[in-house]
Amino acid sequence: MNLGLVSATYLFAAVLFILSLGGLSGQESAKRAVWYGVVGMVLAGGATILSPDVSSLSLILPVILVGAALGAIVARRVQMTEMPQLVAALHSFVGLAAVFVGFNAHLQLADVAGMNETTRAGLTGFAKVLAQKLADPSGVLVSIMKVEVFLGVFIGAVTFTGSVIAFAKLAGKVDGKAMKLPGGHVLNAGCAIASVILLGFYFQSNDLWPLAAMTILALFIGYHLIMGIGGADMPVVVSMLNSYSGWAAAAIGFTLGNDLLIVTGALVGSSGAILSYIMCQAMNRSFISVILGGFGSTTAPATEIIGEQVAIDADGVAAALNDADSVVIIPGYGMAVAQAQGAVSEVTRKLRSKGKNVRFAIHPVAGRLPGHMNVLLAEAKVPYDIVLEMDEINDDFPETDVAIVIGSNDIVNPAAQEDPNSPISGMPVLECWKAKQVFVSKRGQGTGYSGIENPLFYRDNTRMFYGDAKSSLEKLLRLID
Amino acid sequence: MRIGALRERYPEEARVALTPESAVQLRKLGHNCVVEAGAGSRSGISDDAYRSVGVEVVPDARALIAASDVVVKVRSPEGDEAKSLKDGQTLISFLWPAQNPDLLETFRDKNITAVAMDMVPRISRAQKMDALSSMANIAGYRAIIEAGNQFGRFFTGQVTAAGKVQPAKVLVVGAGVAGLAAIGTAVSLGAIVHAFDVRPEVAEQIESMGANFVFLEFEANQDGAATGGYAAPSSPEFREKQLTKFRALAPEIDIVITTALIPGRPAPKLWLEDMVAMMKPGSVIVDLAAERGGNCDLTVPDQRIVSPNGVVIIGYTDFPSRMAAQASILYSTNIRHMLADLTPNKDGVINHNMEDDVIRGATVTKGGEITYPPPPPRIQAIAPAKPKEKVREPTAEEMRAAEAAAFRKQTTSQVGLLVIGALLLALIGSYVPSEFMAHIVVFALACFIGFSVIWNVSHSLHTPLMAVTNAISGIVVIGALLQIGSGNWLVVILAALSVLVATINIVGGFMVTRRMLAMFQRS
């Protein structure tokens, strides 16, 4: 394969990647879109391996095979409820790879700089690019490359530790609560400033140590940044890390002078950024306040809730469901935790077979990953045309007989609309309390992830259906006739 | 404990406080039940029906009182009934303590624990024993049925071969439980229903039942929640406005159901003589407040009268009793729930816990003392309503102006961003070599494509999107592949590691996306 052909293949792969992302606009076209992505990736990887720049196939092929096998095993084994963790873990790999590639660039630069003219002429691959850069008498190209390497390693390192922490939080291995070291944001800012100073050192010398020191600082920033963000904000965090991994790839692309990497990195980076933006809009919070961690502290105390939570048993819920004509189910993270999506699907099927209008209302930030609930419901074979978004269904609640809230809390909190002092004031919520009757399936009387009291539970038309979501729904299933 | 149900002495009373169904439930609480012979006959329950579920039937009131620890009945005791109770006995029934101070004194002297079903506080937990609501529900339904009986026309509008029939127009005044039940019944019979209440927060409930809320434009509407869900007396100005509204409605209304009551006061006069005079002959007024003097000027309690212009005015006070079978079932269930709360351990032992808000509120005498009126309940019944903000409809001009302003703002911000971007590019371009600029161009264009493509991704596919972009970001593998041929062993190791993790990412990401997307299916 000559270099022209390789470039042409890269261009084609980039087009395929763009089509792949664009195809995700609908469920049906998405199934095709994945294949575009796969083919693009195979073409890009294949062209690179076959290009005259790359030798040592005997090393590459085994490594790729092992990696592919591991990836396949993970992808097969993972439960749909564990999807957030998996995505976070995969992000960390990209970050790690970016760090390694950046360090390699530095090491090779030093190698090539030490060679004489004749050896340089015989170089291939990335080393050849480096030789060309070194040949530039002004040295600007090398300086630019140093900045690129520095940036790529920095973003990669932040992505790596950030994703590892996000993974640990989502998998429950680390407490999901927001946690900060003393010093807080000042600590992060200090590390960032120190990194910039280190860039100056790196510029002056050709040493490895400023790069290594910066890597340690960046690893710390990634750790500290994500530790300071609470579990309820995880959808934003995951998509933000997604964005970072893209920017890291783009920075590496600049270092290597490879347009495919730049294009793909930019695509991923911008898509992650937009996703984060959409998530933040759904929570009515500024992106900055999410990234800087935790809920903003409120000045006035939230309105105290008066009244009591009234419990109901499965018989009562079943009776109401049997009488109802229209039912809306609002799933949340609790459904994922209890693995109740199968039971939910069964209940839905049974109610629908009786001619009742059953629909699902999905809040944009329900769950711990954008679109988390949709994936779980799809896994449980809930048809996607009855799964509606918040804006599509909010106006229908007044005509709904029964709304069932399964393991969600903040996204159905009326305080967001009614209590200006509530920490979530102004966040768009599902107005399920307008339904004639609301049942809340919940493990106990505690508050949700954000720790905010929910006045919904105290409403006159709300009944609390305590217990594990899965076993509650299975009980219900037997009682619906 | 032994629970005994007395036969009602009042001649018009057909209800009974214990049914065979409730007796079965009471037995589960550990209680035994006794009933006076003939108590259920007017509700269609024979003595044998009681016996068949193990309820003992005793011949007369004296034997019943002697045989039971707790006496349940419907109406408050009449004549010497109260005096005939045993010392230390518990009585559960409607008592109206505010109207019957003598009765309370009798109970106190006889050391009787009296629980008034009409004093159960209106909180969510106590709804199951709220006998006033369950009786009001029946009264509301029956009021419409009674009105239909007197009304010479259809409720529903029809177009028949013999001509067009206009639907009846019904006005319900006071949207408490009875009012809402009346609305529901009238709507389901096909009438056009209007409803009025002084508490603006019930508008939603009225509309939910299918009636039109008669809206009164008035400042400082009262907040019914502050008075425990009941209406409070209104100011003279308000009353005047209200009456004007009713006068305007009167000529076209066929059936009026009035249910307006204010706790502890005579019923407010809302439907005056002149309004009756304005109504069409054959129209019907059912006054559910007749017992407290009636909302209509002409109402005579317990009687059906006809006004000079042919309007029928019904002042019956025994609507629940007119549906005795249903009323007895509901009332006995309320009684049964009250006893369940009094028997928390389900062991047949009554634990009269005066710390409990509900029990405390309903108990009017206990241990030789009058405990009425109770202290205000600790839990408020209904959250206070917030004053509604008025949303002014913007005029067409304002909307146009706002749109234009938004457009201008968008234009300025876009142009501003473009200028800044151009300057930035110029700055970079003038310093860095052209080779680097080429990469910048590619980068910037790719960002733009990314932004515009992602906006169209449907919300439900955000997780697959993340998985795909994640897989694609594994493209970093190419960088590692290009470096792996280096002669430096450290570079080779790091590059090989990068290839490994990036491949895991690529394969894992794509496969998991496939798995997810395969699950999405249409119904």
Interface residues (C-beta under 8 A of the other chain):
Chain A: A14 F17 I18 S20 L21 G22 L24 S25 G26 Q27 A30 K31 A33 V34 G37 V38 G40 M41 A44 G45 T48 I49 D53 V54 S55 S56 L59 I60 V63 I64 V66 G67 A68 L70 G71 A72 V74 A75 R76 V78 M80 M83 L86 V87 L90 H91 F93 V94 L96 A97 A98 F100 V101 F103 N104 A105 L107 Q108 D111 T124 G125 F126 A127 D136 V140 L141 I144 V238 S239 N242 S245 G246 A248 A249 A250 I252 G253 F254 T255 L256 G257 N258 D259 L260 L261 I262 V263 T264 G265 A266 L267 V268 G269 S270 S271 G272 I274 L275 I278 I305 I306 G307 E308 V310 I362 P364 L369 P370 G371 H372 N374 V375 A378 E379 K381 P383 Y384 D385 I386 V387 E389 P398 E418 K436 P455 Y458 D460
Chain B: I123 S124 R125 S208 I379 Q380 I382 A383 K386 V432 P433 E435 F436 H439 V442 F443 A444 A446 C447 F448 I449 G450 F451 V453 I454 W455 N456 V457 S458 H459 S460 L461 H462 T463 P464 L465 M466 A467 V468 T469 N470 A471 I472 S473 G474 I475 V476 V477 I478 G479 A480 L481 L482 Q483 I484 G485 S486 G487 N488 L490 V491 V492 L494 A495 A496 L497 S498 V499 L500 V501 A502 T503 I504 N505 I506 V507 G508 G509 F510 M511 V512 T513 R514 R515 M516 L517 A518 M519 F520 Q521 R522 S523
